[in-house]
Amino acid sequence: MEHKINRYIRGHMMTMTIIILISFILLFLGEFFLYRKIMYLNQIISEGFMQIKEAAKSKPLPTIFMKK
């Protein structure tokens, strides 16, 4: 009887260990893809801000040179 209980516990511990490892791997993959999406979004926002900054720069007024 005790042998069956030990085998049952050992089998379920292995199952729980595998489930926990798979869940951590899935969490890692989710975080990795989320990080990549955030970096891509930050790049797009940064490019947009640079375009706004370039458009907002005041352009020099044309000057008239008088020839002598």
C-alpha positions as CSV (number, residue, x, y, z in Angstrom):
1,M,0.0,0.0,0.0
2,E,2.8,2.4,0.9
3,H,4.6,1.6,-2.3
4,K,1.5,2.6,-4.3
5,I,1.1,5.8,-2.4
6,N,4.8,6.7,-3.0
7,R,4.4,5.9,-6.7
8,Y,1.2,8.0,-6.9
9,I,2.9,11.0,-5.3
10,R,6.0,10.7,-7.4
11,G,4.0,10.5,-10.6
12,H,1.9,13.5,-9.7
13,M,5.0,15.5,-8.6
14,M,6.5,14.9,-12.0
15,T,3.2,16.0,-13.7
16,M,3.0,19.1,-11.6
17,T,6.7,19.9,-12.3
18,I,6.1,19.6,-16.0
19,I,3.0,21.8,-15.8
20,I,4.8,24.5,-13.9
21,L,7.8,24.5,-16.3
22,I,5.4,24.8,-19.3
23,S,3.6,27.6,-17.7
24,F,6.9,29.5,-17.0
25,I,7.9,28.9,-20.6
26,L,4.6,30.3,-21.9
27,L,4.9,33.3,-19.6
28,F,8.4,34.0,-20.9
29,L,7.3,33.8,-24.5
30,G,4.4,36.1,-23.8
31,E,6.7,38.7,-22.1
32,F,9.2,38.4,-25.0
33,F,6.5,39.1,-27.7
34,L,5.0,41.9,-25.6
35,Y,8.5,43.5,-25.2
36,R,9.0,43.3,-29.0
37,K,5.6,44.9,-29.6
38,I,6.3,47.7,-27.1
39,M,9.7,48.4,-28.7
40,Y,8.1,48.5,-32.2
41,L,5.4,50.9,-30.9
42,N,8.1,53.1,-29.2
43,Q,10.0,53.3,-32.5
44,I,6.9,54.4,-34.4
45,I,6.1,57.0,-31.8
46,S,9.7,58.3,-31.8
47,E,9.6,58.6,-35.6
48,G,6.3,60.5,-35.4
49,F,7.8,62.9,-32.8
50,M,10.8,63.5,-35.0
51,Q,8.6,64.3,-38.0
52,I,6.6,66.8,-35.8
53,K,9.8,68.3,-34.6
54,E,11.2,68.7,-38.1
55,A,7.9,70.3,-39.3
56,A,7.8,72.7,-36.3
57,K,11.3,74.1,-37.0
58,S,11.0,77.6,-38.2
59,K,12.3,77.9,-41.7
60,P,14.6,80.9,-42.3
61,L,13.0,83.8,-44.1
62,P,14.4,84.5,-47.5
63,T,16.8,87.5,-47.6
64,I,17.2,89.9,-50.4
65,F,20.7,90.8,-51.4
66,M,21.3,94.1,-53.1
67,K,23.9,94.1,-55.8
68,K,26.0,97.2,-56.1
